[in-house]
Amino acid sequence: MTEQTPSTPPFRDPHLPFAKRIDDLLQRLTLDEKLALLHQFTPAVERLGIAAWRTGQEALHGVAWMGPATVFPQAVGLGATWNTDLVRRVGEAVSKEVRAMRAHDDRVGLNVWSPTVNLLRHPLWGRNEEGYSEDPRLTSAIATAYTRGLRGDHPVYWRTAPVLKHWLAHNNETDRATSSSSVRPRVLHEYDLRAFRETVQAGAVAGVMPAYNLVNGRPNHVSPYLREHLRAWTEEELLVCSDAGAPSNLVDHEHYFDTHEEATAAALIAGVDSFTDHGTDSSQIVGRARRAYEQGLLTEADLDTAVRRQLSVRFRLGEFDPHDDPHAGTWEFDTPAHRALAREAAEQAIVLLRNDGLLPLAPDTRIAVVGLLADECKLDWYSGTLMHRSTPLEGLYERFGAERVEFAEGVDRIRLKTSAGTFLHVPEAPEAADGVRGAEGALDPALLAGRTDLPPLTTDATGTELALIDWGEDVLTLRAPDGRYLSVADDGYLRASADQPGGWIVQETFRLEPHEHGHLLRHLGTGRHVCVAADGVKVADGDPESAGPRPEVWERVVVERGEEAVRRVAERADAVLVLAGNDPHINGRETEDRTTLRLPAQQERLLRAARAVNPRTALVLVSAYPYAVDTSALPAVLWTAHGGQAAGTALARVLAGDVSPAGRLPQTWYADDADLPGLPDYDVIGSRQTYLYFEGTPLFPFGHGLSYAAFSYGDLAARVDGGSLRVTFTVTNTGDMTADEVPQLYTRALEPSVPRPRRELLAHDRVTLAPGERRELSFDVPLSAFEFWDVARGGRRLEPGRYDLLVGASSEDVRLRTTLRLDGEPGAPRPVAHRGLEGADFDEQSGALIVDRTRTAGDAVTPQEGRTAELVYRHCDFGDGVTRVDVTVAGAGVVELSLDGGAPLAVLTLDTATATPYDYTSLGADVAVEGVHDVHLRLRGPLRLAHVGFSG
């Protein structure tokens, strides 16, 4: 590094603090240059020597979308390790590969859009694979570890700049860009905000990405929570990057604003700093922001605030100090250490759910390996391209020897016969036909087109035998004998061209629909039926008046049922492994929620077929989410998320006993769909969701996972020291092999004044113990972990009283317990005579939704469509008495007030609707109330209630 010369501008001086350097650079930028920096793809400022830059590099479990990279287990699998040290090392490896890839491909960005900290509240959420856990504390622990690995350890310069996704309360894909999550204050503060808060406060986060949805009637991209909460948690400049297309959604889909200029200004003022919209074309966003500025909706100070936050990240990444950047020479990519780490992570993610002695398998076991996932190494939307690949079948061949392993996939093998008597035929592909989707990388893989360099399908006298795979809900894939999947390209022709189902809109899925004496074959990606044309097989023209070929009526000719092949190999084996699960691009993924917990029917049939001929049948679930499966008759059950490049090797080592399984479930596995509330119901307290509140019997509880070893617990002690609680206990490996154990500490309030969790995770650890080894563990828990959000005071409160401490191997497998009494702040009745009631601060509700009081701030309550909203506010203190009630309302409808569930005390009617939902008026009535009562409100009609006041 050379000495600074008089001509060196201060923003180039590495001896100055970043803040002063950014001040200097900001005052050098013109208005047009600042506006250009608001888009995801920012142009160079050549006159100042500033390079072009972009936000956003996907790296959820490895570098995604940019070609070959090390592929680690899915995020939910990393959550299942319960191992923060491991996840930190994974983050470190990923960030080093980001740096190494960027060195030869400047499309690779250093602003990493990972991890996802949305809580796995509901197992039918399509993006379950992207989160870590249903528990906020575990989620924040894993997310903090990953972000620390991504950031690096240097005190000044960051290896990558991680952005947390997706702010906030985002757990449904159905109508995700227009639906509103109704989140009461307790759920907001105790649940949804918590995972973000604790991760941000840990200090390794560069920013967040708002989600597509609305929360309490207001789009996340204009949420006051960005200012009120997110930016209050840290003194760091956080960069808020919009989700793709979300700024336009504010007008085009959500209709929250009338013009894009208003929407852009509102989002920027709320705290969005970088706008991801219209791909690489920045002209639309820059034009909107310029017009908003010209219309007085934005000031240059507003622009400076957003640009400052982006520059802060770029300075921390070393862009302006290339000679001082310790990460500039990082070349670690696909190293032996990274490969070993991928295997270690895959091993640690495996959860043994049930074992009656079948596992581990002896070395001389003859194994039948069956099922749709047996010879697959599936990727998801946020995976990189595999450089190494290990399927369960390949791992078992390697570990037990090919001569001891027999395989049957269990697919139905069929031919499709036309009404003319010919059969669907897959032409022979040219030798150079092999190809992997996305191998070259793409800034937006949604734009990758299907292949047209292969011959379209035809028909002939014999046809081609196809593997038909039913993924549930009648969604099928069809695979040619050479392993290629039938797909449809932009020209509409069917080809055997895809290495796997995939893409933003999957083009490899079909549905056979009964029709006359056969079936129509509908291509789900286009929604059109398949027809036979003179030049090949294609999807029908979308115009019903077209003179083109009509949809073909097909006869499904079954050559072999999958169950038949499974029975043949299962009855010859000492043990059967049924590999079942999901394809991450089908029936549960981004843009598509699941509809059921059940395994697809075809896979249930395969499991029954194997079990019928061989009772030594184990089920291995490879999936991005939980299933509801009857496991009572199975001697062993395992679950793993899609485990990345080393999944098969890792599974084989666990099955063989080379490694004892020690993964733990990061979310509750429910026994039946009936156990679940509706997917859009975000009130985890009121609808008793997750292990925190669920009162039924789960299939497998949160934190569950078995081992080949056995462990005993003892010597529990707990004491309060100042503002924290120290808990100590011992764990001893009483088994005969070295194994990991995951001790977990939970609490529950024994005398709560409001509904509190049945139990709540306070701390955990993952420890390795040799046979006979005994170790003392200690957890220091801040007393703030025992607080709850008291709606009566609008803040957190530690309630005095008795609390159970529960130590064990899962949320239900409790080995030790003790009770302690904590001092705190006693509750007090709501001082409603002085403060009144905010509509959304209820204790209980039914039939109500929380909505936006105004477009910029505040909450109101409204009835769900077609229902009466019932709200209860406990322990309201009217003092010496009040004589009047006034309600602040908008819309039209009725507010009915009663006390303690008695007869109505006042009925207030707004007959004439206000001009807009945000035009509030006051209605009043005389009442006579004193003392402490529970206030009950009923709301009817399209009415918004913001506040209830009492006077007199």
GIVENVEN-V502185 format. One record per residue. N is the residue number from 0. RES is the residue in one small letter. PHI is phi in radians with two decimals (none if undefined). Layout:
((N;RES;PHI) (N;RES;PHI))
//
This chain:
((0;m;none) (1;t;-1.58) (2;e;-1.14) (3;q;-1.19) (4;t;-1.70) (5;p;-0.98) (6;s;-1.53) (7;t;-1.29) (8;p;-1.19) (9;p;-0.98) (10;f;-1.18) (11;r;-1.69) (12;d;-1.55) (13;p;-1.22) (14;h;-1.47) (15;l;-1.52) (16;p;-1.09) (17;f;-0.98) (18;a;-1.04) (19;k;-1.19) (20;r;-1.16) (21;i;-1.18) (22;d;-0.97) (23;d;-1.12) (24;l;-1.18) (25;l;-1.03) (26;q;-1.31) (27;r;-1.52) (28;l;-1.34) (29;t;-1.41) (30;l;-1.02) (31;d;-1.09) (32;e;-1.19) (33;k;-1.14) (34;l;-1.04) (35;a;-1.15) (36;l;-1.38) (37;l;-1.39) (38;h;-1.51) (39;q;-0.94) (40;f;-1.77) (41;t;-1.63) (42;p;-1.35) (43;a;-1.22) (44;v;-1.91) (45;e;-1.12) (46;r;-1.16) (47;l;-1.84) (48;g;1.27) (49;i;-1.71) (50;a;-1.35) (51;a;-1.11) (52;w;-2.66) (53;r;-2.49) (54;t;-1.50) (55;g;1.61) (56;q;-2.35) (57;e;-1.24) (58;a;-2.76) (59;l;-1.19) (60;h;-2.56) (61;g;2.30) (62;v;-1.19) (63;a;-1.87) (64;w;1.30) (65;m;-1.90) (66;g;1.77) (67;p;-1.05) (68;a;-2.86) (69;t;-1.17) (70;v;-1.91) (71;f;-1.64) (72;p;-1.03) (73;q;-0.94) (74;a;-0.99) (75;v;-1.11) (76;g;-1.23) (77;l;-1.10) (78;g;-1.08) (79;a;-1.23) (80;t;-1.28) (81;w;0.90) (82;n;-2.18) (83;t;-1.21) (84;d;-1.14) (85;l;-1.06) (86;v;-1.15) (87;r;-1.07) (88;r;-1.17) (89;v;-1.12) (90;g;-1.04) (91;e;-1.11) (92;a;-1.11) (93;v;-1.08) (94;s;-1.16) (95;k;-1.19) (96;e;-1.23) (97;v;-1.02) (98;r;-1.09) (99;a;-1.12) (100;m;-1.20) (101;r;-1.14) (102;a;-1.07) (103;h;-2.10) (104;d;-2.61) (105;d;-1.29) (106;r;-1.23) (107;v;-1.27) (108;g;-1.72) (109;l;-1.71) (110;n;-1.52) (111;v;-1.58) (112;w;-1.55) (113;s;-2.86) (114;p;-1.60) (115;t;-1.59) (116;v;-1.97) (117;n;-1.07) (118;l;-1.35) (119;l;-1.46) (120;r;-1.08) (121;h;-2.34) (122;p;-1.25) (123;l;-1.57) (124;w;-1.03) (125;g;-1.10) (126;r;-1.77) (127;n;-0.92) (128;e;-1.08) (129;e;-1.53) (130;g;-1.66) (131;y;-1.76) (132;s;-2.94) (133;e;-1.41) (134;d;-1.72) (135;p;-1.14) (136;r;-1.22) (137;l;-1.14) (138;t;-1.03) (139;s;-1.16) (140;a;-1.13) (141;i;-1.21) (142;a;-1.11) (143;t;-1.08) (144;a;-1.08) (145;y;-1.15) (146;t;-1.17) (147;r;-1.13) (148;g;-1.15) (149;l;-1.14) (150;r;-1.23) (151;g;1.60) (152;d;-1.72) (153;h;-1.13) (154;p;-1.20) (155;v;-2.01) (156;y;-1.81) (157;w;-1.68) (158;r;-1.25) (159;t;-2.43) (160;a;-2.03) (161;p;-1.32) (162;v;-2.07) (163;l;-1.38) (164;k;-2.13) (165;h;-2.12) (166;w;-1.29) (167;l;-2.92) (168;a;0.86) (169;h;-2.06) (170;n;-2.47) (171;n;-2.50) (172;e;-1.61) (173;t;-1.09) (174;d;0.98) (175;r;-1.12) (176;a;-1.50) (177;t;-2.29) (178;s;-1.43) (179;s;-2.00) (180;s;-1.51) (181;s;-1.54) (182;v;-2.15) (183;r;-1.20) (184;p;-0.96) (185;r;-1.13) (186;v;-1.16) (187;l;-1.02) (188;h;-1.47) (189;e;-1.51) (190;y;-2.17) (191;d;-1.20) (192;l;-1.26) (193;r;-1.11) (194;a;-1.11) (195;f;-1.16) (196;r;-1.03) (197;e;-1.19) (198;t;-1.28) (199;v;-1.09) (200;q;-1.15) (201;a;-1.25) (202;g;1.64) (203;a;-2.10) (204;v;-2.01) (205;a;-1.63) (206;g;3.06) (207;v;-2.40) (208;m;-2.05) (209;p;-1.16) (210;a;-1.53) (211;y;-1.18) (212;n;-1.34) (213;l;-1.74) (214;v;-2.15) (215;n;0.91) (216;g;1.42) (217;r;-2.16) (218;p;-1.02) (219;n;-1.03) (220;h;-1.34) (221;v;-2.23) (222;s;-1.35) (223;p;-1.17) (224;y;-1.09) (225;l;-1.03) (226;r;-1.48) (227;e;-1.22) (228;h;-2.02) (229;l;-0.91) (230;r;-1.33) (231;a;-1.45) (232;w;-1.48) (233;t;-2.66) (234;e;-1.56) (235;e;-1.19) (236;e;-1.33) (237;l;-1.66) (238;l;-1.66) (239;v;-1.76) (240;c;-1.87) (241;s;-1.19) (242;d;-1.35) (243;a;-1.10) (244;g;1.39) (245;a;-1.13) (246;p;-1.03) (247;s;-1.19) (248;n;-1.02) (249;l;-0.98) (250;v;-1.86) (251;d;-1.28) (252;h;-2.02) (253;e;-1.46) (254;h;0.92) (255;y;-1.42) (256;f;-2.21) (257;d;-1.42) (258;t;-2.25) (259;h;-1.21) (260;e;-1.16) (261;e;-1.06) (262;a;-1.12) (263;t;-1.11) (264;a;-1.12) (265;a;-1.10) (266;a;-1.14) (267;l;-1.15) (268;i;-1.16) (269;a;-1.17) (270;g;2.37) (271;v;-1.34) (272;d;-1.88) (273;s;-2.36) (274;f;-1.82) (275;t;-1.71) (276;d;-2.82) (277;h;1.04) (278;g;1.03) (279;t;-1.49) (280;d;-1.49) (281;s;-1.54) (282;s;-1.10) (283;q;-1.13) (284;i;-1.16) (285;v;-1.08) (286;g;-1.11) (287;r;-1.11) (288;a;-1.14) (289;r;-1.11) (290;r;-1.16) (291;a;-1.09) (292;y;-1.12) (293;e;-1.14) (294;q;-1.47) (295;g;1.41) (296;l;-1.40) (297;l;-2.30) (298;t;-1.95) (299;e;-1.14) (300;a;-1.11) (301;d;-1.09) (302;l;-1.11) (303;d;-1.03) (304;t;-1.06) (305;a;-1.18) (306;v;-1.13) (307;r;-1.00) (308;r;-1.15) (309;q;-1.15) (310;l;-1.11) (311;s;-1.02) (312;v;-1.14) (313;r;-1.15) (314;f;-1.14) (315;r;-1.12) (316;l;-1.40) (317;g;1.46) (318;e;-1.02) (319;f;-1.63) (320;d;-2.32) (321;p;-1.03) (322;h;-1.38) (323;d;-1.76) (324;d;-1.21) (325;p;-1.23) (326;h;-1.74) (327;a;-1.09) (328;g;-1.72) (329;t;-1.31) (330;w;-2.17) (331;e;-1.29) (332;f;-2.59) (333;d;0.88) (334;t;-1.45) (335;p;-0.96) (336;a;-1.17) (337;h;-1.20) (338;r;-1.13) (339;a;-1.14) (340;l;-1.17) (341;a;-1.07) (342;r;-1.21) (343;e;-1.06) (344;a;-1.12) (345;a;-1.13) (346;e;-1.14) (347;q;-1.27) (348;a;-1.46) (349;i;-1.34) (350;v;-1.98) (351;l;-1.52) (352;l;-1.52) (353;r;-2.68) (354;n;-2.77) (355;d;-1.77) (356;g;1.83) (357;l;-1.19) (358;l;-1.88) (359;p;-1.30) (360;l;-1.41) (361;a;-1.20) (362;p;-1.03) (363;d;-1.68) (364;t;-1.15) (365;r;-1.53) (366;i;-1.99) (367;a;-1.74) (368;v;-1.96) (369;v;-2.34) (370;g;2.06) (371;l;-1.23) (372;l;-1.80) (373;a;-1.15) (374;d;-2.10) (375;e;-2.23) (376;c;-2.23) (377;k;-1.34) (378;l;-1.94) (379;d;-2.12) (380;w;-1.06) (381;y;-1.86) (382;s;-1.71) (383;g;-1.45) (384;t;-1.54) (385;l;-1.16) (386;m;-1.72) (387;h;-2.30) (388;r;-2.56) (389;s;-2.38) (390;t;-1.55) (391;p;-0.94) (392;l;-1.08) (393;e;-1.11) (394;g;-1.11) (395;l;-1.26) (396;y;-0.98) (397;e;-1.16) (398;r;-1.45) (399;f;-1.83) (400;g;1.66) (401;a;-1.06) (402;e;-1.23) (403;r;-1.80) (404;v;-2.13) (405;e;-2.09) (406;f;-2.16) (407;a;-2.51) (408;e;-1.18) (409;g;1.53) (410;v;-1.41) (411;d;-1.36) (412;r;-1.83) (413;i;-2.38) (414;r;-2.14) (415;l;-1.88) (416;k;-1.81) (417;t;-1.43) (418;s;-1.17) (419;a;-1.51) (420;g;1.66) (421;t;-1.59) (422;f;-2.18) (423;l;-1.10) (424;h;-2.22) (425;v;-1.73) (426;p;-1.14) (427;e;-1.16) (428;a;-1.53) (429;p;-1.09) (430;e;-1.07) (431;a;-1.55) (432;a;-1.37) (433;d;-1.10) (434;g;-2.95) (435;v;-2.00) (436;r;-1.02) (437;g;1.34) (438;a;-1.10) (439;e;-1.55) (440;g;1.48) (441;a;-2.80) (442;l;-1.08) (443;d;-2.39) (444;p;-1.13) (445;a;-1.11) (446;l;-1.61) (447;l;-1.16) (448;a;-1.61) (449;g;-1.21) (450;r;-1.39) (451;t;-2.11) (452;d;-1.54) (453;l;-1.87) (454;p;-1.21) (455;p;-1.14) (456;l;-1.15) (457;t;-2.29) (458;t;-2.23) (459;d;-2.65) (460;a;-1.28) (461;t;-1.93) (462;g;1.32) (463;t;-2.12) (464;e;-1.31) (465;l;-2.01) (466;a;-1.52) (467;l;-1.75) (468;i;-2.06) (469;d;-1.74) (470;w;-1.59) (471;g;1.74) (472;e;0.97) (473;d;1.08) (474;v;-1.63) (475;l;-2.06) (476;t;-2.10) (477;l;-2.16) (478;r;-2.14) (479;a;-1.35) (480;p;-1.04) (481;d;-1.48) (482;g;1.64) (483;r;-1.48) (484;y;-1.57) (485;l;-1.17) (486;s;-2.52) (487;v;-2.13) (488;a;-1.62) (489;d;-1.09) (490;d;-1.43) (491;g;1.55) (492;y;-1.57) (493;l;-1.46) (494;r;-2.45) (495;a;-1.53) (496;s;-2.32) (497;a;-1.81) (498;d;-1.25) (499;q;-2.67) (500;p;-1.07) (501;g;3.10) (502;g;1.69) (503;w;-1.10) (504;i;-1.93) (505;v;-1.14) (506;q;-1.83) (507;e;-1.98) (508;t;-1.96) (509;f;-2.43) (510;r;-2.47) (511;l;-1.57) (512;e;-1.90) (513;p;-0.93) (514;h;-2.74) (515;e;0.91) (516;h;-1.76) (517;g;-2.68) (518;h;-2.46) (519;l;-1.55) (520;l;-1.87) (521;r;-1.65) (522;h;-1.51) (523;l;-1.29) (524;g;-1.10) (525;t;-1.77) (526;g;1.34) (527;r;-1.91) (528;h;-1.45) (529;v;-1.56) (530;c;-2.31) (531;v;-1.90) (532;a;-1.92) (533;a;-1.10) (534;d;-1.78) (535;g;2.46) (536;v;-1.58) (537;k;-2.60) (538;v;-1.48) (539;a;-1.17) (540;d;-1.05) (541;g;-1.24) (542;d;-1.57) (543;p;-1.12) (544;e;-1.57) (545;s;-1.14) (546;a;-1.55) (547;g;-1.24) (548;p;-1.06) (549;r;-1.51) (550;p;-0.97) (551;e;-1.41) (552;v;-1.73) (553;w;-1.85) (554;e;-1.82) (555;r;-1.53) (556;v;-1.76) (557;v;-1.47) (558;v;-1.51) (559;e;-2.72) (560;r;-1.37) (561;g;-1.07) (562;e;-1.09) (563;e;-1.15) (564;a;-1.15) (565;v;-1.14) (566;r;-1.07) (567;r;-1.04) (568;v;-1.40) (569;a;-1.16) (570;e;-1.27) (571;r;-1.64) (572;a;-1.74) (573;d;-1.34) (574;a;-2.62) (575;v;-2.07) (576;l;-1.97) (577;v;-1.71) (578;l;-1.68) (579;a;-2.19) (580;g;2.69) (581;n;-2.24) (582;d;-1.69) (583;p;-1.12) (584;h;-1.76) (585;i;-2.30) (586;n;0.93) (587;g;2.27) (588;r;-2.98) (589;e;-0.99) (590;t;1.45) (591;e;-2.53) (592;d;-1.43) (593;r;-1.35) (594;t;-1.95) (595;t;-2.72) (596;l;-1.48) (597;r;-1.24) (598;l;-1.14) (599;p;-0.96) (600;a;-1.01) (601;q;-1.06) (602;q;-1.28) (603;e;-1.11) (604;r;-1.12) (605;l;-1.12) (606;l;-1.11) (607;r;-1.13) (608;a;-1.11) (609;a;-1.17) (610;r;-1.13) (611;a;-1.14) (612;v;-1.81) (613;n;-2.64) (614;p;-1.16) (615;r;-1.52) (616;t;-1.98) (617;a;-1.87) (618;l;-1.79) (619;v;-2.00) (620;l;-1.61) (621;v;-2.02) (622;s;-2.73) (623;a;-1.56) (624;y;-2.83) (625;p;-1.28) (626;y;-2.16) (627;a;-1.82) (628;v;-2.28) (629;d;-1.33) (630;t;-1.82) (631;s;-1.10) (632;a;-1.69) (633;l;-1.77) (634;p;-1.31) (635;a;-2.71) (636;v;-2.45) (637;l;-2.19) (638;w;-2.34) (639;t;-2.48) (640;a;-1.18) (641;h;-1.06) (642;g;-1.62) (643;g;1.40) (644;q;-1.17) (645;a;-1.88) (646;a;-1.02) (647;g;-1.18) (648;t;-1.06) (649;a;-1.08) (650;l;-1.10) (651;a;-1.09) (652;r;-1.16) (653;v;-1.22) (654;l;-1.11) (655;a;-1.45) (656;g;1.49) (657;d;-1.14) (658;v;-2.34) (659;s;-1.44) (660;p;-1.14) (661;a;-2.58) (662;g;-1.12) (663;r;-2.28) (664;l;-1.13) (665;p;-1.54) (666;q;-2.67) (667;t;-1.17) (668;w;-1.76) (669;y;-1.45) (670;a;-1.45) (671;d;-2.78) (672;d;-0.99) (673;a;-1.13) (674;d;-1.33) (675;l;-1.73) (676;p;-1.33) (677;g;-1.10) (678;l;-0.99) (679;p;-1.36) (680;d;-1.49) (681;y;-1.60) (682;d;-1.46) (683;v;-1.11) (684;i;-1.37) (685;g;-1.18) (686;s;-1.73) (687;r;1.00) (688;q;-1.73) (689;t;1.14) (690;y;-1.05) (691;l;-1.05) (692;y;-2.24) (693;f;-1.08) (694;e;-1.86) (695;g;-1.54) (696;t;-1.83) (697;p;-1.30) (698;l;-1.11) (699;f;-2.48) (700;p;-1.44) (701;f;-0.96) (702;g;1.47) (703;h;-1.28) (704;g;3.01) (705;l;-1.76) (706;s;-2.41) (707;y;-1.42) (708;a;-1.72) (709;a;-2.24) (710;f;-2.36) (711;s;-2.00) (712;y;-2.07) (713;g;-2.92) (714;d;1.06) (715;l;-1.29) (716;a;-2.48) (717;a;-2.53) (718;r;-2.62) (719;v;-1.57) (720;d;-2.32) (721;g;1.16) (722;g;-1.67) (723;s;-2.46) (724;l;-2.00) (725;r;-1.81) (726;v;-2.09) (727;t;-2.22) (728;f;-2.87) (729;t;-2.03) (730;v;-2.27) (731;t;-2.21) (732;n;-1.43) (733;t;-1.69) (734;g;-1.59) (735;d;-2.04) (736;m;-2.52) (737;t;-1.15) (738;a;-2.72) (739;d;-1.60) (740;e;-2.21) (741;v;-2.14) (742;p;-1.19) (743;q;-2.27) (744;l;-1.95) (745;y;-2.15) (746;t;-2.41) (747;r;-2.68) (748;a;-1.41) (749;l;-1.54) (750;e;-2.31) (751;p;-1.30) (752;s;-1.51) (753;v;-2.37) (754;p;-1.03) (755;r;-2.14) (756;p;-0.99) (757;r;-1.02) (758;r;-2.81) (759;e;-2.47) (760;l;-1.16) (761;l;-1.80) (762;a;-2.88) (763;h;-2.75) (764;d;-2.66) (765;r;-2.12) (766;v;-2.20) (767;t;-1.81) (768;l;-2.23) (769;a;-1.34) (770;p;-0.94) (771;g;1.45) (772;e;-1.29) (773;r;-2.11) (774;r;-2.39) (775;e;-1.61) (776;l;-1.98) (777;s;-2.38) (778;f;-2.14) (779;d;-1.84) (780;v;-2.00) (781;p;-1.13) (782;l;-1.10) (783;s;-1.09) (784;a;-1.17) (785;f;-1.64) (786;e;-1.37) (787;f;-2.33) (788;w;-1.51) (789;d;-1.59) (790;v;-1.16) (791;a;-1.20) (792;r;-1.97) (793;g;1.23) (794;g;-2.88) (795;r;-1.40) (796;r;-2.60) (797;l;-1.59) (798;e;-1.46) (799;p;-1.20) (800;g;2.57) (801;r;-1.61) (802;y;-2.28) (803;d;-1.37) (804;l;-1.94) (805;l;-2.14) (806;v;-2.07) (807;g;-3.07) (808;a;-1.71) (809;s;-2.87) (810;s;-1.17) (811;e;-1.93) (812;d;-1.58) (813;v;-1.59) (814;r;-1.80) (815;l;-2.36) (816;r;-2.66) (817;t;-2.64) (818;t;-2.13) (819;l;-2.33) (820;r;-1.87) (821;l;-1.88) (822;d;-1.38) (823;g;-2.93) (824;e;-1.86) (825;p;-1.06) (826;g;-1.28) (827;a;-2.40) (828;p;-1.04) (829;r;-1.18) (830;p;-1.43) (831;v;-1.18) (832;a;-1.12) (833;h;-1.78) (834;r;-1.91) (835;g;1.23) (836;l;-2.28) (837;e;-1.34) (838;g;-0.94) (839;a;-1.42) (840;d;-1.58) (841;f;-1.32) (842;d;-1.61) (843;e;-2.49) (844;q;-2.68) (845;s;-2.56) (846;g;1.24) (847;a;-2.00) (848;l;-2.21) (849;i;-1.60) (850;v;-2.28) (851;d;-1.34) (852;r;-1.26) (853;t;-2.35) (854;r;-1.27) (855;t;-1.96) (856;a;-2.86) (857;g;1.54) (858;d;-2.12) (859;a;-2.39) (860;v;-2.18) (861;t;-2.45) (862;p;-1.22) (863;q;-1.08) (864;e;-1.00) (865;g;1.38) (866;r;-2.18) (867;t;-1.72) (868;a;-1.47) (869;e;-2.09) (870;l;-2.13) (871;v;-2.19) (872;y;-2.10) (873;r;-1.41) (874;h;0.92) (875;c;-1.69) (876;d;-1.72) (877;f;-1.65) (878;g;1.06) (879;d;-1.36) (880;g;2.36) (881;v;-2.23) (882;t;-2.17) (883;r;-2.62) (884;v;-2.13) (885;d;-2.28) (886;v;-2.01) (887;t;-1.74) (888;v;-2.40) (889;a;-2.44) (890;g;1.57) (891;a;-2.70) (892;g;2.63) (893;v;-2.27) (894;v;-2.02) (895;e;-2.05) (896;l;-1.91) (897;s;-2.48) (898;l;-2.09) (899;d;0.97) (900;g;1.36) (901;g;-1.51) (902;a;-1.19) (903;p;-1.00) (904;l;-1.66) (905;a;-2.69) (906;v;-2.20) (907;l;-2.00) (908;t;-2.10) (909;l;-1.86) (910;d;-1.37) (911;t;-1.72) (912;a;-1.12) (913;t;-1.20) (914;a;-1.06) (915;t;-2.42) (916;p;-1.14) (917;y;-1.88) (918;d;-1.64) (919;y;-1.62) (920;t;-2.37) (921;s;-2.00) (922;l;-2.07) (923;g;-2.38) (924;a;-2.71) (925;d;-1.43) (926;v;-2.47) (927;a;-2.45) (928;v;-2.41) (929;e;-2.52) (930;g;1.41) (931;v;-1.90) (932;h;-2.52) (933;d;-1.54) (934;v;-1.64) (935;h;-1.99) (936;l;-2.13) (937;r;-2.08) (938;l;-2.07) (939;r;-2.28) (940;g;1.62) (941;p;-1.34) (942;l;-2.02) (943;r;-1.96) (944;l;-1.85) (945;a;-1.74) (946;h;-2.68) (947;v;-2.13) (948;g;-2.04) (949;f;-2.22) (950;s;-2.61) (951;g;1.65))
//
